[in-house]
Amino acid sequence: MGLKELRKRAGLTQVQLAKQTGIAQTTLSGYENGRYDIHSMTFDNALRLSRALKCHPYELTDGWPD
C-alpha cells in the first residue's frame, strides 16, 4: 500500500502524523514523494509510523524491495 496511502486511510495529514510520531513533516513528505529512499528509513522511524498507522512496518514500503 505505501506510506501515503496508509496515512490517508488513517485520515491523517502529514502535519498530524508528524506530531504523533515526532518525525519532521518535511521528512514524511520526502518519503512519500520519493526524495528519500523509504527502504533506508531508520528502524525507529518505521516503528513510530507503523504504530501510528496501525500497520506492519513492511506495509510502509509497498512491500519488500526486489
PyMOL commands that set and color helices and strands:
alter all, ss='L'
color gray80, all
select helices_A, chain A and resi 3-9+14-21+25-33+38-40+43-53+57-61
alter helices_A, ss='H'
color red, helices_A
deselect
rebuild
show_as cartoon
